Amino acid sequence: MAEKEKVRKIIGQIGGKVVSRRDRIMNAIFVVLVGGLFFFDLFRHLAGIHVEGFPPLISLEIAVLLVSLKIIWMIHQQARVYHFQFWVLNSIEFQMNSLGRKIGQLEDRLAEEP
């Protein structure tokens, strides 16, 4: 029973959604930047403020760029998780095949003995 719990714990850790401090900080930075740019541009348009040398929609374009970067980063993180899961499951399969061969050899030996 203890072995079963250890395997469950390991597999849970592989696919678990563990949010590190760095991930939380990155998420907070993205939310603050995108929200800040959106509200800054909204305020500029509602107040009718025109800044020389600053295109009217540049902050929204920067916000879209930041959201795109965030999506790319999330895809990269998920790909790392998938790679690690594949590696662990491949290792488990290798061990199972190895045990299967050993059991087969033991059965053959037992069948040969009188």
N, C-alpha and C positions, 0 to 999 in steps of 0.2 A: 504494500500500500504506500509506503514511503517513497518507493521508486516512482510510482505513478504520479504522486504529487510533485516530485522533483521535475519530471518530464513536463507536466502541466505548467509548472512555474516557468521553466525555460522557454517553452513554446509561447506562453503568455507574454514573456518579456520580448520575444522576437517581434510579435505583431502588435504589441501594446502601444498605446499612444502616450508615450512618456514625453512630456513637454519640458525641455530643459530651460534653464534660466536664459540662455542665449536666445532660444526661440521666442520666449515671452518678450524679451527686450526688442528683438527684431520686429515682432508683430506690433508692439506698442509704437515703435518708430514709424512703421508704415502707416498705422492708423492716424497718428498725429500729423505726419507730413501730408497725407492725402486729404484728411479733414481740414487741416490748416489751409492748404492750397485752395480747396473748394470754397471754404468760407471767405478767404481773402478775395478770390475772384468774384464771388457773389456780392460781397460788400462793395467792391469796386464798381460793379455794374449797377447796383441799386443806388449808390451814392453819386454815380456819374463822375467818378474820379478817373482822370486819364493821366497816366504816367508816361512821360516822354521817353521813347526808346524801349518801351515795355509793351509788346503786343497784347491786345485785349484778352486773348484766350490762351496765353502761354502757360499760365498756372494750371489750367485744366489739362493742357497737353502734357505737362510735367506729371500731373496726377495720374493720367492714363499710362504714361511710361512707368511710373512707380508701381501701379497695379500690375502691369505686364511683367515687370521684374519680379514681383512677389509671386505671381503664378508660376513663372519659370523656376524660381527658388523652391516652391512647393513641389513641383514635378521632380526636381532634382532630389529633394529629400525623400520622396516616395520611391524613387528609383533605387536609392541606397537601401531602403528597407526591403524592397523586393529582392535585391541582390543578396542581402544577408539572409533572408528567409530561404532563398533558393540554395544557398551554400549550406545552411544547416540541414535542410531537408535532404539534400544530396548526400551529406555525410551520414545521416540516419539511414538512408536507403543503402548506402555502401555497407554499413555495419550490419544491417538486416540480411543482405545478400551473403555476407561473410559468415554470419551465424547459420544461415540456411545451408551453406556448403558444408560447414563443420557438422551440423546435425545429420546431413545426408551421409557424410563419411562415417559417423558413429553408427548410423543405422546399417550401413554396409558391413561394418566390422561385426556388429551384433548378429547379423544374418549369416556371416561366415562361420562364427563359432558354434560348436555343437551344443 
